[in-house]
Amino acid sequence: QFPVDVFQTGSGTSTNMNVNEVISALTGGVAHPNDHVNMGQSSNDTFPSAVHLAALDAVQRRLLPALDHLASALEAKSVEFHDVVKAGRTHLMDAVPITLGQEFGGYGAQVRLGIERISATLDRVGQIPLGGTAVGNGLNTPAEFASMVRGVVVDLTGLRHVGAPLDHFEAQANRDALVELSGALRGLAVSLTKIAQDIALMGSGPRAGIGELVLPSLQKGSSIMPGKVNPVMAEVVLQVAAQVIGNDTAITIGGMQGQFELNVRVPLIARNLLESIDLLTNSTTAFADKCIAGLAVNPAGTERGAHGTLAVATALNEHIGYDLATKIVAAAADSGRPLREVAIEAGVDADLYDSVIDLRRIAAGNEPLA
């Protein structure tokens, strides 16, 4: 049995001895929990090694494949939406047109970069402190013990990145590698917040919002308002991201609590880090499958925004100058009249206007049109 609470002595001694006693019991008492099961080890090197390996396993086997799946789903939508022109927005205000495909390409790249940042921490996460025993000097353990155990771990698990620490005293006194991994997870949570918020906003409506996307309907959105659909999966991701960022704060504080030869907040770090990995794995998988894969364009919404943004006048700058373009935009905004009508009235040649104000070409920017 494992009745020990996660909030225990900061070295994890309670859990380590619990495991030793269970293993001893499984031998019928032949193996003594300290003399045999704990031979050549200390809680101070064994417990953090187990935490590092658990995090490494969860990231490699579950989180990275889930993130690759999400990135692929976003990239597929980028291809599907590559010709859908819509209004760009900066500061939540109308900007020059872009394509929905460009936006989703950016989202996919955010997740890919998150994968890179997380992966970049794994060599250091894989440096397990086993072999340092109590204070890092390896007292009471054979010199070859740790390397033999690492070899067995790799053979049994297939984990990559498992290796010896650069310095045993650093490896036991600090949990910096776990703090670094948590920081990369926090960065991913920030990216996911941006993506989920954008998608929820683009799906807002259906009649009184932005209404550029149609989100999959997963459940009734209200117990009182008939027919309401909420951005359920986007809100799941937003809540998970908040929790991961909160966990990172606790992990950061835990990482600061190393005095001399030992960090003594390892259970706290382990609990929050493994929860963050689990939450991100599950939420990104569900987000990809239950939201991104089912997204559809609302042409009325994208066309309304693309044709309505006065920022298309930016394309006239090189032909008529910034000042005149600004006056035309202000006049159109104040009067509510079409931009083309105001521009021609201000002396812009109609043929020039029609050739320059090509929404697809503006959205393409300096990229060649397909």
BALOBA-1460 file (C-alpha; in Angstrom, 3 decimals):
// residues 370
<rec num="1" residu="q" x="0.000" y="0.000" z="0.000"/>
<rec num="2" residu="f" x="1.056" y="3.586" z="-0.668"/>
<rec num="3" residu="p" x="-0.773" y="5.775" z="1.882"/>
<rec num="4" residu="v" x="1.822" y="8.574" z="1.916"/>
<rec num="5" residu="d" x="0.555" y="12.047" z="1.032"/>
<rec num="6" residu="v" x="2.312" y="14.009" z="-1.697"/>
<rec num="7" residu="f" x="2.998" y="16.823" z="0.773"/>
<rec num="8" residu="q" x="5.602" y="15.151" z="2.964"/>
<rec num="9" residu="t" x="9.235" y="15.683" z="3.848"/>
<rec num="10" residu="g" x="10.769" y="17.635" z="0.986"/>
<rec num="11" residu="s" x="13.319" y="14.991" z="0.003"/>
<rec num="12" residu="g" x="10.653" y="12.364" z="-0.696"/>
<rec num="13" residu="t" x="11.987" y="10.063" z="2.035"/>
<rec num="14" residu="s" x="8.471" y="9.006" z="3.036"/>
<rec num="15" residu="t" x="7.633" y="7.806" z="-0.468"/>
<rec num="16" residu="n" x="11.047" y="6.212" z="-0.966"/>
<rec num="17" residu="m" x="10.780" y="4.213" z="2.257"/>
<rec num="18" residu="n" x="7.176" y="3.312" z="1.469"/>
<rec num="19" residu="v" x="8.390" y="1.791" z="-1.819"/>
<rec num="20" residu="n" x="11.292" y="0.045" z="-0.064"/>
<rec num="21" residu="e" x="8.922" y="-1.488" z="2.483"/>
<rec num="22" residu="v" x="6.486" y="-2.675" z="-0.189"/>
<rec num="23" residu="i" x="9.315" y="-4.322" z="-2.128"/>
<rec num="24" residu="s" x="10.555" y="-5.912" z="1.097"/>
<rec num="25" residu="a" x="7.067" y="-7.235" z="1.815"/>
<rec num="26" residu="l" x="6.859" y="-8.725" z="-1.686"/>
<rec num="27" residu="t" x="9.959" y="-10.803" z="-0.860"/>
<rec num="28" residu="g" x="8.265" y="-12.138" z="2.245"/>
<rec num="29" residu="g" x="10.608" y="-10.139" z="4.415"/>
<rec num="30" residu="v" x="13.738" y="-11.790" z="3.033"/>
<rec num="31" residu="a" x="14.989" y="-8.443" z="1.740"/>
<rec num="32" residu="h" x="15.389" y="-5.759" z="4.388"/>
<rec num="33" residu="p" x="13.957" y="-2.365" z="3.274"/>
<rec num="34" residu="n" x="17.143" y="-0.500" z="4.261"/>
<rec num="35" residu="d" x="19.954" y="-3.031" z="4.123"/>
<rec num="36" residu="h" x="18.913" y="-4.687" z="0.863"/>
<rec num="37" residu="v" x="16.264" y="-2.732" z="-1.082"/>
<rec num="38" residu="n" x="17.914" y="0.621" z="-0.345"/>
<rec num="39" residu="m" x="21.452" y="-0.710" z="-0.778"/>
<rec num="40" residu="g" x="23.768" y="1.791" z="-2.447"/>
<rec num="41" residu="q" x="21.041" y="4.425" z="-2.464"/>
<rec num="42" residu="s" x="19.567" y="7.321" z="-0.545"/>
<rec num="43" residu="s" x="16.207" y="9.022" z="-0.808"/>
<rec num="44" residu="n" x="18.204" y="12.090" z="-1.794"/>
<rec num="45" residu="d" x="19.343" y="10.593" z="-5.101"/>
<rec num="46" residu="t" x="16.700" y="7.917" z="-5.727"/>
<rec num="47" residu="f" x="13.549" y="9.997" z="-5.349"/>
<rec num="48" residu="p" x="14.581" y="12.902" z="-7.616"/>
<rec num="49" residu="s" x="15.875" y="10.371" z="-10.154"/>
<rec num="50" residu="a" x="12.429" y="8.761" z="-10.216"/>
<rec num="51" residu="v" x="10.800" y="12.168" z="-10.687"/>
<rec num="52" residu="h" x="13.095" y="13.064" z="-13.579"/>
<rec num="53" residu="l" x="12.426" y="9.714" z="-15.260"/>
<rec num="54" residu="a" x="8.655" y="10.064" z="-14.757"/>
<rec num="55" residu="a" x="8.690" y="13.520" z="-16.350"/>
<rec num="56" residu="l" x="10.914" y="12.324" z="-19.188"/>
<rec num="57" residu="d" x="8.605" y="9.380" z="-19.854"/>
<rec num="58" residu="a" x="5.427" y="11.493" z="-19.779"/>
<rec num="59" residu="v" x="6.868" y="14.097" z="-22.145"/>
<rec num="60" residu="q" x="8.356" y="11.640" z="-24.635"/>
<rec num="61" residu="r" x="5.535" y="9.104" z="-24.775"/>
<rec num="62" residu="r" x="2.504" y="11.314" z="-24.351"/>
<rec num="63" residu="l" x="2.968" y="15.075" z="-24.515"/>
<rec num="64" residu="l" x="5.179" y="15.436" z="-27.592"/>
<rec num="65" residu="p" x="2.988" y="13.119" z="-29.721"/>
<rec num="66" residu="a" x="-0.108" y="15.046" z="-28.569"/>
<rec num="67" residu="l" x="1.483" y="18.362" z="-29.532"/>
<rec num="68" residu="d" x="2.561" y="17.000" z="-32.901"/>
<rec num="69" residu="h" x="-1.044" y="15.898" z="-33.447"/>
<rec num="70" residu="l" x="-2.343" y="19.390" z="-32.614"/>
<rec num="71" residu="a" x="0.243" y="21.095" z="-34.822"/>
<rec num="72" residu="s" x="-0.695" y="18.801" z="-37.720"/>
<rec num="73" residu="a" x="-4.397" y="19.583" z="-37.236"/>
<rec num="74" residu="l" x="-3.695" y="23.328" z="-37.319"/>
<rec num="75" residu="e" x="-1.471" y="22.953" z="-40.382"/>
<rec num="76" residu="a" x="-4.196" y="20.980" z="-42.159"/>
<rec num="77" residu="k" x="-6.626" y="23.835" z="-41.521"/>
<rec num="78" residu="s" x="-4.036" y="26.286" z="-42.814"/>
<rec num="79" residu="v" x="-4.069" y="24.435" z="-46.124"/>
<rec num="80" residu="e" x="-7.861" y="24.128" z="-46.142"/>
<rec num="81" residu="f" x="-8.337" y="27.853" z="-45.442"/>
<rec num="82" residu="h" x="-5.498" y="29.172" z="-47.623"/>
<rec num="83" residu="d" x="-7.824" y="31.100" z="-49.975"/>
<rec num="84" residu="v" x="-10.206" y="32.464" z="-47.323"/>
<rec num="85" residu="v" x="-9.579" y="36.227" z="-47.090"/>
<rec num="86" residu="k" x="-10.634" y="37.972" z="-43.883"/>
<rec num="87" residu="a" x="-9.899" y="41.178" z="-41.998"/>
<rec num="88" residu="g" x="-6.658" y="41.249" z="-40.100"/>
<rec num="89" residu="r" x="-6.844" y="42.719" z="-36.608"/>
<rec num="90" residu="t" x="-4.261" y="44.451" z="-34.448"/>
<rec num="91" residu="h" x="-5.169" y="45.887" z="-31.026"/>
<rec num="92" residu="l" x="-8.588" y="44.290" z="-31.769"/>
<rec num="93" residu="m" x="-9.039" y="46.952" z="-34.454"/>
<rec num="94" residu="d" x="-9.475" y="46.504" z="-38.207"/>
<rec num="95" residu="a" x="-6.207" y="45.971" z="-40.070"/>
<rec num="96" residu="v" x="-5.219" y="44.949" z="-43.595"/>
<rec num="97" residu="p" x="-6.718" y="41.705" z="-44.913"/>
<rec num="98" residu="i" x="-4.988" y="38.377" z="-44.428"/>
<rec num="99" residu="t" x="-6.101" y="34.824" z="-45.065"/>
<rec num="100" residu="l" x="-7.469" y="32.458" z="-42.481"/>
<rec num="101" residu="g" x="-4.857" y="30.025" z="-43.728"/>
<rec num="102" residu="q" x="-2.087" y="32.444" z="-42.756"/>
<rec num="103" residu="e" x="-3.489" y="32.710" z="-39.248"/>
<rec num="104" residu="f" x="-3.710" y="28.952" z="-38.811"/>
<rec num="105" residu="g" x="-0.234" y="28.538" z="-40.237"/>
<rec num="106" residu="g" x="0.954" y="30.849" z="-37.479"/>
<rec num="107" residu="y" x="-0.878" y="28.792" z="-34.866"/>
<rec num="108" residu="g" x="0.723" y="25.600" z="-36.145"/>
<rec num="109" residu="a" x="4.152" y="27.232" z="-36.014"/>
<rec num="110" residu="q" x="3.534" y="28.324" z="-32.411"/>
<rec num="111" residu="v" x="2.924" y="24.731" z="-31.388"/>
<rec num="112" residu="r" x="5.935" y="23.479" z="-33.385"/>
<rec num="113" residu="l" x="8.160" y="26.009" z="-31.624"/>
<rec num="114" residu="g" x="6.690" y="24.898" z="-28.304"/>
<rec num="115" residu="i" x="7.697" y="21.333" z="-29.154"/>
<rec num="116" residu="e" x="11.226" y="22.531" z="-29.888"/>
<rec num="117" residu="r" x="11.471" y="24.425" z="-26.603"/>
<rec num="118" residu="i" x="10.251" y="21.461" z="-24.569"/>
<rec num="119" residu="s" x="12.502" y="19.017" z="-26.426"/>
<rec num="120" residu="a" x="15.508" y="21.259" z="-25.800"/>
<rec num="121" residu="t" x="15.192" y="20.652" z="-22.038"/>
<rec num="122" residu="l" x="15.176" y="16.857" z="-22.158"/>
<rec num="123" residu="d" x="18.931" y="16.225" z="-22.154"/>
<rec num="124" residu="r" x="19.118" y="18.025" z="-18.814"/>
<rec num="125" residu="v" x="15.949" y="16.424" z="-17.438"/>
<rec num="126" residu="g" x="17.520" y="13.061" z="-18.294"/>
<rec num="127" residu="q" x="20.572" y="13.728" z="-16.107"/>
<rec num="128" residu="i" x="19.444" y="11.730" z="-13.073"/>
<rec num="129" residu="p" x="21.325" y="12.155" z="-9.780"/>
<rec num="130" residu="l" x="21.388" y="8.437" z="-8.937"/>
<rec num="131" residu="g" x="24.740" y="7.464" z="-7.440"/>
<rec num="132" residu="g" x="25.183" y="10.571" z="-5.325"/>
<rec num="133" residu="t" x="23.530" y="8.989" z="-2.265"/>
<rec num="134" residu="a" x="23.093" y="11.395" z="0.661"/>
<rec num="135" residu="v" x="24.998" y="14.539" z="-0.322"/>
<rec num="136" residu="g" x="26.365" y="13.896" z="-3.819"/>
<rec num="137" residu="n" x="29.690" y="12.255" z="-2.997"/>
<rec num="138" residu="g" x="28.465" y="8.687" z="-3.533"/>
<rec num="139" residu="l" x="29.175" y="7.384" z="-0.033"/>
<rec num="140" residu="n" x="28.110" y="3.716" z="0.393"/>
<rec num="141" residu="t" x="27.473" y="3.037" z="-3.303"/>
<rec num="142" residu="p" x="29.703" y="1.107" z="-5.743"/>
<rec num="143" residu="a" x="31.263" y="3.369" z="-8.372"/>
<rec num="144" residu="e" x="29.626" y="1.477" z="-11.240"/>
<rec num="145" residu="f" x="26.164" y="1.192" z="-9.645"/>
<rec num="146" residu="a" x="24.544" y="4.293" z="-11.178"/>
<rec num="147" residu="s" x="25.758" y="3.598" z="-14.718"/>
<rec num="148" residu="m" x="24.509" y="0.003" z="-14.501"/>
<rec num="149" residu="v" x="21.080" y="1.197" z="-13.339"/>
<rec num="150" residu="r" x="20.897" y="3.786" z="-16.113"/>
<rec num="151" residu="g" x="21.620" y="1.063" z="-18.650"/>
<rec num="152" residu="v" x="18.860" y="-1.143" z="-17.239"/>
<rec num="153" residu="v" x="16.410" y="1.778" z="-17.215"/>
<rec num="154" residu="v" x="17.107" y="2.549" z="-20.880"/>
<rec num="155" residu="d" x="16.816" y="-1.133" z="-21.842"/>
<rec num="156" residu="l" x="13.508" y="-1.575" z="-20.010"/>
<rec num="157" residu="t" x="11.860" y="1.707" z="-20.966"/>
<rec num="158" residu="g" x="13.420" y="2.742" z="-24.264"/>
<rec num="159" residu="l" x="13.678" y="6.288" z="-22.936"/>
<rec num="160" residu="r" x="16.021" y="8.660" z="-24.696"/>
<rec num="161" residu="h" x="18.171" y="11.338" z="-23.038"/>
<rec num="162" residu="v" x="18.906" y="9.321" z="-19.866"/>
<rec num="163" residu="g" x="22.446" y="10.092" z="-18.754"/>
<rec num="164" residu="a" x="24.866" y="10.842" z="-15.956"/>
<rec num="165" residu="p" x="24.766" y="14.281" z="-14.355"/>
<rec num="166" residu="l" x="27.342" y="16.842" z="-15.335"/>
<rec num="167" residu="d" x="28.095" y="17.210" z="-11.624"/>
<rec num="168" residu="h" x="26.588" y="15.121" z="-8.808"/>
<rec num="169" residu="f" x="26.569" y="17.986" z="-6.332"/>
<rec num="170" residu="e" x="24.619" y="20.189" z="-8.750"/>
<rec num="171" residu="a" x="22.266" y="17.326" z="-9.550"/>
<rec num="172" residu="q" x="21.220" y="16.821" z="-5.928"/>
<rec num="173" residu="a" x="21.311" y="20.365" z="-4.646"/>
<rec num="174" residu="n" x="19.073" y="21.719" z="-7.412"/>
<rec num="175" residu="r" x="16.049" y="20.797" z="-9.474"/>
<rec num="176" residu="d" x="16.868" y="23.369" z="-12.137"/>
<rec num="177" residu="a" x="16.209" y="20.979" z="-15.027"/>
<rec num="178" residu="l" x="12.640" y="20.406" z="-13.841"/>
<rec num="179" residu="v" x="12.152" y="24.150" z="-13.391"/>
<rec num="180" residu="e" x="13.440" y="24.622" z="-16.943"/>
<rec num="181" residu="l" x="11.017" y="22.017" z="-18.302"/>
<rec num="182" residu="s" x="8.148" y="23.648" z="-16.434"/>
<rec num="183" residu="g" x="9.146" y="26.986" z="-17.937"/>
<rec num="184" residu="a" x="8.886" y="25.478" z="-21.411"/>
<rec num="185" residu="l" x="5.438" y="24.132" z="-20.512"/>
<rec num="186" residu="r" x="4.458" y="27.604" z="-19.316"/>
<rec num="187" residu="g" x="5.588" y="29.008" z="-22.661"/>
<rec num="188" residu="l" x="3.420" y="26.449" z="-24.424"/>
<rec num="189" residu="a" x="0.481" y="27.408" z="-22.198"/>
<rec num="190" residu="v" x="0.938" y="31.037" z="-23.246"/>
<rec num="191" residu="s" x="0.850" y="30.000" z="-26.915"/>
<rec num="192" residu="l" x="-2.218" y="27.827" z="-26.409"/>
<rec num="193" residu="t" x="-3.982" y="30.715" z="-24.668"/>
<rec num="194" residu="k" x="-3.451" y="32.915" z="-27.719"/>
<rec num="195" residu="i" x="-4.662" y="30.219" z="-30.110"/>
<rec num="196" residu="a" x="-7.726" y="29.257" z="-28.077"/>
<rec num="197" residu="q" x="-8.746" y="32.878" z="-27.476"/>
<rec num="198" residu="d" x="-8.474" y="33.708" z="-31.178"/>
<rec num="199" residu="i" x="-10.550" y="30.710" z="-32.197"/>
<rec num="200" residu="a" x="-13.215" y="31.454" z="-29.594"/>
<rec num="201" residu="l" x="-13.412" y="35.079" z="-30.765"/>
<rec num="202" residu="m" x="-13.574" y="34.116" z="-34.448"/>
<rec num="203" residu="g" x="-16.403" y="31.747" z="-33.591"/>
<rec num="204" residu="s" x="-18.322" y="34.321" z="-31.570"/>
<rec num="205" residu="g" x="-21.869" y="35.003" z="-32.624"/>
<rec num="206" residu="p" x="-23.468" y="33.526" z="-34.616"/>
<rec num="207" residu="r" x="-25.178" y="36.826" z="-35.476"/>
<rec num="208" residu="a" x="-23.849" y="39.449" z="-33.084"/>
<rec num="209" residu="g" x="-20.193" y="38.458" z="-32.962"/>
<rec num="210" residu="i" x="-17.234" y="38.207" z="-35.332"/>
<rec num="211" residu="g" x="-18.660" y="35.025" z="-36.804"/>
<rec num="212" residu="e" x="-15.798" y="34.031" z="-39.120"/>
<rec num="213" residu="l" x="-15.652" y="30.428" z="-37.916"/>
<rec num="214" residu="v" x="-18.303" y="27.849" z="-37.135"/>
<rec num="215" residu="l" x="-17.204" y="25.862" z="-34.099"/>
<rec num="216" residu="p" x="-18.258" y="22.236" z="-33.582"/>
<rec num="217" residu="s" x="-21.301" y="21.909" z="-31.341"/>
<rec num="218" residu="l" x="-20.324" y="19.570" z="-28.496"/>
<rec num="219" residu="q" x="-23.084" y="20.238" z="-25.981"/>
<rec num="220" residu="k" x="-25.920" y="22.596" z="-25.170"/>
<rec num="221" residu="g" x="-24.401" y="25.933" z="-24.245"/>
<rec num="222" residu="s" x="-27.023" y="27.159" z="-21.834"/>
<rec num="223" residu="s" x="-29.570" y="25.791" z="-19.409"/>
<rec num="224" residu="i" x="-31.898" y="28.704" z="-20.231"/>
<rec num="225" residu="m" x="-31.064" y="30.047" z="-23.725"/>
<rec num="226" residu="p" x="-32.216" y="27.682" z="-26.490"/>
<rec num="227" residu="g" x="-29.782" y="26.834" z="-29.272"/>
<rec num="228" residu="k" x="-26.750" y="28.487" z="-27.694"/>
<rec num="229" residu="v" x="-23.374" y="26.933" z="-28.561"/>
<rec num="230" residu="n" x="-20.306" y="27.690" z="-26.452"/>
<rec num="231" residu="p" x="-16.604" y="27.381" z="-27.416"/>
<rec num="232" residu="v" x="-16.238" y="24.454" z="-25.031"/>
<rec num="233" residu="m" x="-12.864" y="23.085" z="-26.091"/>
<rec num="234" residu="a" x="-11.291" y="26.522" z="-26.365"/>
<rec num="235" residu="e" x="-12.407" y="27.214" z="-22.803"/>
<rec num="236" residu="v" x="-10.979" y="23.873" z="-21.662"/>
<rec num="237" residu="v" x="-7.606" y="24.853" z="-23.112"/>
<rec num="238" residu="l" x="-7.758" y="28.317" z="-21.532"/>
<rec num="239" residu="q" x="-8.425" y="26.842" z="-18.093"/>
<rec num="240" residu="v" x="-5.679" y="24.246" z="-18.483"/>
<rec num="241" residu="a" x="-3.231" y="26.953" z="-19.546"/>
<rec num="242" residu="a" x="-4.056" y="28.970" z="-16.435"/>
<rec num="243" residu="q" x="-3.476" y="25.907" z="-14.252"/>
<rec num="244" residu="v" x="-0.150" y="25.122" z="-15.939"/>
<rec num="245" residu="i" x="1.039" y="28.700" z="-15.419"/>
<rec num="246" residu="g" x="-0.027" y="28.474" z="-11.767"/>
<rec num="247" residu="n" x="1.776" y="25.149" z="-11.395"/>
<rec num="248" residu="d" x="4.894" y="26.729" z="-12.866"/>
<rec num="249" residu="t" x="4.825" y="29.398" z="-10.178"/>
<rec num="250" residu="a" x="4.729" y="26.703" z="-7.478"/>
<rec num="251" residu="i" x="7.527" y="24.790" z="-9.238"/>
<rec num="252" residu="t" x="9.637" y="27.937" z="-9.464"/>
<rec num="253" residu="i" x="9.234" y="28.571" z="-5.740"/>
<rec num="254" residu="g" x="10.006" y="24.908" z="-5.054"/>
<rec num="255" residu="g" x="13.130" y="25.136" z="-7.164"/>
<rec num="256" residu="m" x="14.331" y="28.059" z="-5.055"/>
<rec num="257" residu="q" x="14.169" y="25.990" z="-1.867"/>
<rec num="258" residu="g" x="17.477" y="24.172" z="-2.109"/>
<rec num="259" residu="q" x="19.729" y="24.694" z="0.895"/>
<rec num="260" residu="f" x="23.329" y="23.579" z="0.575"/>
<rec num="261" residu="e" x="23.437" y="19.947" z="-0.666"/>
<rec num="262" residu="l" x="19.756" y="19.214" z="-1.271"/>
<rec num="263" residu="n" x="16.597" y="20.673" z="-2.753"/>
<rec num="264" residu="v" x="13.816" y="19.929" z="-0.288"/>
<rec num="265" residu="r" x="10.673" y="20.654" z="-2.300"/>
<rec num="266" residu="v" x="10.864" y="17.705" z="-4.693"/>
<rec num="267" residu="p" x="7.359" y="16.287" z="-3.982"/>
<rec num="268" residu="l" x="5.828" y="19.713" z="-4.651"/>
<rec num="269" residu="i" x="7.754" y="20.048" z="-7.915"/>
<rec num="270" residu="a" x="6.879" y="16.500" z="-8.967"/>
<rec num="271" residu="r" x="3.187" y="16.851" z="-8.222"/>
<rec num="272" residu="n" x="2.778" y="20.063" z="-10.204"/>
<rec num="273" residu="l" x="5.066" y="19.165" z="-13.098"/>
<rec num="274" residu="l" x="3.455" y="15.791" z="-13.759"/>
<rec num="275" residu="e" x="-0.001" y="17.361" z="-13.495"/>
<rec num="276" residu="s" x="0.968" y="20.033" z="-16.032"/>
<rec num="277" residu="i" x="2.232" y="17.421" z="-18.483"/>
<rec num="278" residu="d" x="-0.929" y="15.359" z="-18.033"/>
<rec num="279" residu="l" x="-3.271" y="18.338" z="-18.425"/>
<rec num="280" residu="l" x="-1.504" y="19.589" z="-21.549"/>
<rec num="281" residu="t" x="-1.490" y="16.129" z="-23.095"/>
<rec num="282" residu="n" x="-5.195" y="15.527" z="-22.570"/>
<rec num="283" residu="s" x="-6.401" y="19.022" z="-23.441"/>
<rec num="284" residu="t" x="-4.370" y="19.410" z="-26.641"/>
<rec num="285" residu="t" x="-5.517" y="16.004" z="-27.864"/>
<rec num="286" residu="a" x="-9.153" y="16.900" z="-27.229"/>
<rec num="287" residu="f" x="-8.676" y="20.375" z="-28.738"/>
<rec num="288" residu="a" x="-7.281" y="18.887" z="-31.947"/>
<rec num="289" residu="d" x="-9.941" y="16.200" z="-32.275"/>
<rec num="290" residu="k" x="-13.049" y="17.933" z="-30.952"/>
<rec num="291" residu="c" x="-12.460" y="21.515" z="-32.073"/>
<rec num="292" residu="i" x="-9.772" y="22.096" z="-34.709"/>
<rec num="293" residu="a" x="-10.687" y="19.132" z="-36.904"/>
<rec num="294" residu="g" x="-14.319" y="20.246" z="-37.084"/>
<rec num="295" residu="l" x="-13.831" y="23.970" z="-37.693"/>
<rec num="296" residu="a" x="-15.625" y="25.405" z="-40.717"/>
<rec num="297" residu="v" x="-15.608" y="28.824" z="-42.353"/>
<rec num="298" residu="n" x="-18.593" y="31.144" z="-42.185"/>
<rec num="299" residu="p" x="-18.174" y="32.910" z="-45.575"/>
<rec num="300" residu="a" x="-20.582" y="35.687" z="-44.635"/>
<rec num="301" residu="g" x="-18.412" y="36.592" z="-41.660"/>
<rec num="302" residu="t" x="-15.055" y="36.470" z="-43.411"/>
<rec num="303" residu="e" x="-16.311" y="38.403" z="-46.446"/>
<rec num="304" residu="r" x="-18.006" y="41.038" z="-44.311"/>
<rec num="305" residu="g" x="-14.758" y="41.712" z="-42.486"/>
<rec num="306" residu="a" x="-12.517" y="41.561" z="-45.546"/>
<rec num="307" residu="h" x="-14.661" y="44.000" z="-47.507"/>
<rec num="308" residu="g" x="-15.443" y="46.178" z="-44.514"/>
<rec num="309" residu="t" x="-11.982" y="46.987" z="-43.214"/>
<rec num="310" residu="l" x="-10.864" y="50.465" z="-44.233"/>
<rec num="311" residu="a" x="-7.261" y="49.414" z="-43.668"/>
<rec num="312" residu="v" x="-7.161" y="48.182" z="-47.287"/>
<rec num="313" residu="a" x="-6.331" y="51.802" z="-48.082"/>
<rec num="314" residu="t" x="-2.813" y="50.979" z="-46.873"/>
<rec num="315" residu="a" x="-2.204" y="49.491" z="-50.321"/>
<rec num="316" residu="l" x="-2.775" y="52.968" z="-51.820"/>
<rec num="317" residu="n" x="0.048" y="54.557" z="-49.812"/>
<rec num="318" residu="e" x="2.753" y="54.050" z="-52.407"/>
<rec num="319" residu="h" x="0.494" y="55.479" z="-55.138"/>
<rec num="320" residu="i" x="-1.154" y="58.486" z="-53.472"/>
<rec num="321" residu="g" x="0.837" y="58.962" z="-50.256"/>
<rec num="322" residu="y" x="0.024" y="58.329" z="-46.624"/>
<rec num="323" residu="d" x="-1.604" y="61.708" z="-45.949"/>
<rec num="324" residu="l" x="-4.201" y="61.499" z="-48.721"/>
<rec num="325" residu="a" x="-4.937" y="57.861" z="-47.908"/>
<rec num="326" residu="t" x="-5.501" y="58.869" z="-44.282"/>
<rec num="327" residu="k" x="-7.956" y="61.609" z="-45.300"/>
<rec num="328" residu="i" x="-9.874" y="59.166" z="-47.499"/>
<rec num="329" residu="v" x="-10.140" y="56.624" z="-44.669"/>
<rec num="330" residu="a" x="-11.299" y="59.287" z="-42.208"/>
<rec num="331" residu="a" x="-13.939" y="60.560" z="-44.638"/>
<rec num="332" residu="a" x="-15.219" y="57.052" z="-45.307"/>
<rec num="333" residu="a" x="-15.333" y="56.258" z="-41.590"/>
<rec num="334" residu="d" x="-17.149" y="59.480" z="-40.706"/>
<rec num="335" residu="s" x="-19.690" y="59.257" z="-43.516"/>
<rec num="336" residu="g" x="-20.202" y="55.514" z="-43.640"/>
<rec num="337" residu="r" x="-19.780" y="55.648" z="-47.416"/>
<rec num="338" residu="p" x="-17.844" y="53.009" z="-49.375"/>
<rec num="339" residu="l" x="-14.083" y="53.545" z="-49.436"/>
<rec num="340" residu="r" x="-13.974" y="53.281" z="-53.242"/>
<rec num="341" residu="e" x="-16.550" y="56.013" z="-53.663"/>
<rec num="342" residu="v" x="-14.721" y="58.389" z="-51.325"/>
<rec num="343" residu="a" x="-11.342" y="57.627" z="-52.920"/>
<rec num="344" residu="i" x="-12.553" y="58.373" z="-56.453"/>
<rec num="345" residu="e" x="-14.204" y="61.561" z="-55.232"/>
<rec num="346" residu="a" x="-10.819" y="62.549" z="-53.762"/>
<rec num="347" residu="g" x="-9.179" y="62.153" z="-57.161"/>
<rec num="348" residu="v" x="-7.980" y="58.552" z="-57.151"/>
<rec num="349" residu="d" x="-8.272" y="56.986" z="-60.603"/>
<rec num="350" residu="a" x="-10.946" y="54.274" z="-60.609"/>
<rec num="351" residu="d" x="-8.793" y="51.823" z="-62.569"/>
<rec num="352" residu="l" x="-5.888" y="52.396" z="-60.189"/>
<rec num="353" residu="y" x="-8.134" y="51.804" z="-57.189"/>
<rec num="354" residu="d" x="-9.555" y="48.583" z="-58.640"/>
<rec num="355" residu="s" x="-6.126" y="47.218" z="-59.538"/>
<rec num="356" residu="v" x="-4.561" y="48.075" z="-56.182"/>
<rec num="357" residu="i" x="-7.441" y="47.190" z="-53.853"/>
<rec num="358" residu="d" x="-7.364" y="43.481" z="-54.667"/>
<rec num="359" residu="l" x="-8.113" y="41.754" z="-51.372"/>
<rec num="360" residu="r" x="-6.430" y="38.481" z="-52.272"/>
<rec num="361" residu="r" x="-3.314" y="40.285" z="-53.453"/>
<rec num="362" residu="i" x="-3.228" y="42.480" z="-50.357"/>
<rec num="363" residu="a" x="-3.575" y="39.420" z="-48.124"/>
<rec num="364" residu="a" x="-0.714" y="37.726" z="-49.949"/>
<rec num="365" residu="g" x="1.579" y="40.649" z="-49.141"/>
<rec num="366" residu="n" x="4.978" y="39.979" z="-50.664"/>
<rec num="367" residu="e" x="4.205" y="36.321" z="-51.256"/>
<rec num="368" residu="p" x="3.439" y="35.248" z="-54.844"/>
<rec num="369" residu="l" x="-0.203" y="34.430" z="-55.499"/>
<rec num="370" residu="a" x="-0.905" y="30.739" z="-56.011"/>
